[in-house]
């Protein structure tokens, strides 16, 4: 769950010491200089390892103790925990957080998936309840001013955590909420639960009237906790993203859908398409379309190294690894006329007298960037570091298992020549889909063959924009 930075810092920085941003004592005036007697040279440990605190230039800076509080450079702590840290000189403030984890993207998601218009200004109970209903949550019982505290009960219910909230005794709830202002005894157990489970960031003003940006964040937290939102394994800059990718990949096996496989045999044998991908909805990322790139490959080391490229470029993306079964014609001459041995992730089936099909587990790496500008930078990274060309026969400077024709796409219109528009002919049977591709010129033939053979199945041609190299491949204009 997101928006847990404060809790993670408390758990990881200096045993039993609360670490905060570099702030002046409450009695100080911003910009005023004071001489303070402090205890310097305080040690810093992050995730069990001794850490060196530095400024943005790499110069060592001190940590110190003053008047009951330990002060640690916010950049050292934030970046060590995988968060971006930015200084706003005009507003004299520090911004901490994972790129893309912001109210604007939350509002965009609520709009795309639930039809909720951007929430602005101070919210009324009616507007808040309307948003809850559009998501599919129960309306809140309006009482008093709408605040983060009074909204907590409805957020906890939406996230299916009501029983957990009711395990708090009145004393436990009161103790958990004492830092956050005057919170009623009725709201306290729900506020305590919402904070503990990350539904409400502990940095918000719990007693202030709820504004649109805060409401978007809180609603999105409830959406994700309830399973109605994104489905992903982490962020590209998470310290353990390599382990997460590899563990997820190792769980994949060949899966099937009888009706779609029968259809697939017909359309491949007819020559309408040379192959297709089979996917299952339960693995879908459900990302924000405008910021997302789908990148297909079959080697997990390639995906891991791609994370490094993104990190080096300063690009942060949510990451989901969706399994797919790639189905394409197999020629026996590739194996001296013999059927290859099957594995949990690869098999060849004889589907007709002279037709053999490969069923191989691959993946679609879904990447939701923090902005469209970051998404647009992806093409240049692949072209430079993950794309084979004839003028680089030694593959110098390319990441592992780079392809001649890498495949990545997006559902939103992109500019030529970097991207070209084709069709993903989506054929659905319940929670399973197959995805033969078609160009504008071949769409009629592919769609016609699929429609004639897909009795009772849903067929939806969907416009997508693919990278230029893959477009050249499917149109036969170049091998590179």
Number of C-alpha atoms within 10 A of each C-alpha: 11 17 21 18 20 15 15 12 20 15 16 20 21 18 11 9 15 17 20 17 16 14 14 13 11 7 6 11 10 11 8 7 8 9 5 8 10 13 12 13 11 13 15 20 14 18 14 10 9 10 15 17 20 16 13 9 6 10 9 12 14 16 19 17 15 13 10 7 13 19 22 24 19 22 23 21 25 21 14 16 20 16 19 16 18 14 12 9 8 6 7 9 12 15 15 17 19 24 18 17 15 16 18 13 18 23 22 19 22 24 15 15 16 15 13 20 12 14 20 12 10 16 19 17 19 12 13 21 18 17 23 22 14 15 21 13 19 16 18 21 12 14 9 8 16 21 21 24 28 26 27 26 24 21 30 25 19 23 22 14 18 18 12 14 20 13 12 17 12 14 12 13 23 20 12 18 25 12 11 15 12 13 19 13 13 12 17 28 29 29 31 23 26 29 20 16 19 19 27 30 23 21 12 13 15 24 16 14 18 24 17 20 19 25 24 26 24 23 25 25 25 28 22 16 22 17 11 15 20 18 19 19 16 18 21 27 23 19 13 11 18 18 12 18 22 15 12 15 19 11 9 17 17 18 16 15 16 9 15 19 15 13 21 28 19 18 23 19 19 12 12 21 20 16 21 22 22 26 24 20 12 10 14 17 22 18 23 22 17 18 22 26 27 19 18 20 19 17 15 22 14 15 24 19 17 19 22 17 19 18 15 11 13 12 21 26 27 25 25 28 28 24 26 28 24 22 24 20 18 17 17 15 9 10 10 9 9 10 17 15 8 12 11 11 16 17 17 21 15 13 14 10 6 9 15 19 22 19 24 23 24 24 25 22 21 25 25 28 27 21 17 13 11 18 20 17 13 18 16 11 15 20 16 13 17 25 20 23 16 10 7 11 8 10 17 9 10 18 21 17 18 17 17 17 21 22 18 24 21 22 18 14 14 17 10 11 8 16 21 20 23 22 21 21 22 21 24 21 17 11 10 17 22 27 21 24 24 24 17 10 10 16 18 13 14 21 24 13 18 24 17 10 15 22 11 10 17 14 18 15 18 14 18 19 23 25 23 20 23 21 22 15 16 16 12 9 10 13 14 16
